[in-house]
Amino acid sequence: MAQTSIILIAGLFFLIRYEPTELDTEVNYTVIFFWVCIITFVPILLAYLTRRWAKLRVTIVFEVLSLIGLVCTLYLLHLPDFVNEQFAFLEPVHHSREILPFIPFFVSLLGIRFVMYDGLHFIKHFPTHTRYGIRFVMYGLRKSLEQSWEYLGFNFRMLLLPLFPMLFVSAVQDFTHLFPEQIAAYVGLGLLLPLILLPFVFAPLLMQFLWKTEPLTDAELKLKLQRLTERSGMKYKDIGVWQTGSLSIANAAVAGIIPRNRKVFITDTLLHNFPDEQIETIVAHEIGHIRHKHLLISTLLVLGYLLSSVIFYGLVMEPLKEPLTGFPILLSIISILFFVLYFKVLYNFLSRRFEHQADLYAVDLTNNQQAFKSALENLSGFSSLPKPIRFILELFETHPSLERRLSFLNRTDEGKKSVDRYRKCLLEVKVLITSIPVLIFLIYLIFR
């Protein structure tokens, strides 16, 4: 599955930290509109030309270029000030209005992913000198366009996900202005606290937002999965099949921390290309995430970030404001580095251990290690399961490489004691749980 773009998150940090400026000169709105269009579409054009004339497919390069364009629109063109003036009638919802300058950047990221999608590559293999050749090309073109639009729609929804929290927070801030100042802060806090839990509670709805879902109709497989969940003791509501269509994504998931709301998902590609015993082991892996409470731990990780960021801003950012006056970009970059360190290093460090833990649970539950190993190898051919990579790069991955996962499973046969600790609560998780009250106490000492 596609992951949240760190470039999109970085763009949000730059937008949030932007402060309105006082301009001495009159702004030429035509010039602003012209340059916003240039900055938005040039990365898309460069990505398209690179895709056509070279074998390079480094999408991140053009997304970084688009991020640089966002910084230019914010700090050189003062786009937020322009938007605030042009949409002055939205003053009652001025916090929500702040997302509008983000639209060109969003369009640029979406356009880059669309033009970099290799959906038209097979047309050139069809002959065009005959009537049947032309017919094949027309059919191939139609199917390619369908795939491209399907891919575009999926990326549109994936890019929207990180924006939802910001939109919700902005809406809450606008809503609290309707209350007296004495209670506005408490109303806002009461509305924002559930924001941490909502994505985990309503995860099944988010899954169905990403993909069209249909009930599992294979009665034999459904019975096998029901028996599997009964052995695990996991309760759930239903089993659904994601319709990934031409994108051919093989994956499974168990979503929802509330049993009566929890759902098991498998993709149509998994259903049509994997034998039942492999599907069972893949679903058993997802059950392992539930049994080891990885969703709840992820909630604690988000809470840990919110608490540690308060300390970080109090001890680091506030003292830097005065010496870095006039350099707001540097403050934004420091905020981004803190986010990357927490989520792309610390969070992913735990995530990789969660994957090992779920792998071991899948083998123990199904007692079929060979089927799970072959399932992992098949998954690597369909989806983005990391291949063997250098250690320094693996620090930023949510999943261990295929090589490491197979090596870990092999150690179970050898009776290695280092594997047994993955059958119970990890020491890293205990440290996390302990750190939450410590962070709260530190916040109290710093801001009392």
Residue, then its C-alpha position, 0 to 999 in steps of 0.5 A: m500500500a502507498q504510504t503517507s507522503i512525507i513531502l506532503i507533511a513537510g508542506l503542511f509544516f511550512l503552511i502552519r508556521y507561515e505568519p502574515t507579513e506587512l507588505d510595503t509595496e502593492v501586490n500585483y495579483t496577475v503576477i502572483f497568479f502567473w507564478v503560482c501556475i508556473i510553480t505548480f505545473v513545472p514539476i509536473l511537466l518535468a516529471y512527464l518529460t523524464r518519464r518519456w525520455a529516461k528510465l529514471r522513476v524518482t518521483i520523490v525528486f519532483e515532489v521535493l521540487s514541488l515542495i520548494g515551489l510551495v515555499c516560494t509561494l508562501y515566502l516570496l509570493h505571500l500567497p496566504d496574504f493574497v488568499n486572505e484578502q481575496f476571500a475576506f468574506l470567509e473571515p468567520v472561518h478564517h482558520s479553515r480558510e488557511i488551507l486554500p494556499f495549499i491547493p496548488f501544492f496538492v495539485s502538483l503532487l497529484g499531477i506528478r504521481f499521475v504522469m509518473y504512473d507507467g500505465l501506457h507502456f504496453i501500447k508500443h508492443f502492439p502492431t499498428h500496421t494492420r486493422y487488428g493492430i489498430r484495434f488492439v491499440m485502441y483497446g490498450l489505450r482505453k484500458s490504460l486510461e482506466q488504470s490511470w484514472e483508477y491510480l489517480g483516484f487512489n492517490f487523491r484519497m491517499l493524499l487527502l488523509p493527512l489533510f483531514p486532521m488539519l481540516f478538523v483542527s481548523a474547523v474546531q478552532d473556528f467553532t470555538h470562536l462561537f463560545p465565550e473566551q473563558i470556556a472556548a479553550y475547554v470546548g476546543l480541548g474536548l473536541l480535539l482529544p477524540l481526534i487521536l482515537l477517531p482514526f483507529v475507531f473508524a479505521p474500517l470506514l477509512m479502508q472503505f474510503l480508499w477502496k471499494t469493498e464487497p463481501l467475501t463470497d467464497a464460502e470455503l475460504k470464508l469458513k477457513l478464515q472464521r475458524l482461524t479467527e476463532r482459534s485466535g480469539m479475535k472478534y470481528k464484524d465482517i470480512g470484505v474484499w477490496q476491489t483494487g482492480s487493475l492496480s493489482i495490489a495484494n494485501a490484507a488488513v484487520a481494522g478497528i480497535i472495537p470488536r463489533n466495528r472491526k473488519v477483516f479485509i483482503t484484496d481481490t488480487l490476493l483472492h485471485n492469485f494466492p492459494d487459500e493456505q497462503i491467504e490464511t497465513i497472511v490474515a493470521h499475520e494481520i490478526g497478530h497485530i490485533r492480538h499484540k495490540h499494535l493499534l492501541i500502541s500506535t495510538l500511544l505513539v501519536l499521543g507521545y508525539l503530541l506530548s514530546s512536541v510540546i516539550f520540544y517547542g518549549l525547550v528548543m523552538e521558543p529559545l530559537k525564535e529570537p536568534l532566527t527572527g527573519f528566518p521563518i523557513l529555518l524554524s519550519i525545517i527544524s519542526i520537520l526534522f523533529f517530525v521525521l526523527y519521531f515518525k520516520v525513525l522511532y515509529n518505524f523502528l517499532s513498526r519493524r518489530f511489530e512486523h516480526q511479532a505478527d510474523l511469528y504469531a502467524v506461524d504459531l497460529t497456523n502452524n504452517q511456516q512454509a506457507f507463510k514464507s511462500a506467501l511473503e515471497n509472492l507478496s514481494g512480487f505484487s506489492s511494495l514489500p521491501k527487498p534486501i536494502r542497506f541498513i541505513l535505508e531500512l531505518f526509514e522503512t515501516h517493514p523489514s526487508l523480505e530477507r530479514r523477515l525470512s531470516f527471522l522466521n528461520r531463527t524460530d526453527e533454531g530455537k533462538k532465545s532472541v525470538d521468544r521475546y517477540r511472543k510477549c510484550l516487547l521491552e520497547v513498548k514497555v518503555l513507550i508506555t512508561s514514557i507517557p506519564v513522564l512526558i506529562f510530568l515534564i510538561y507540568l514542570i516546564f509550563r507551570 
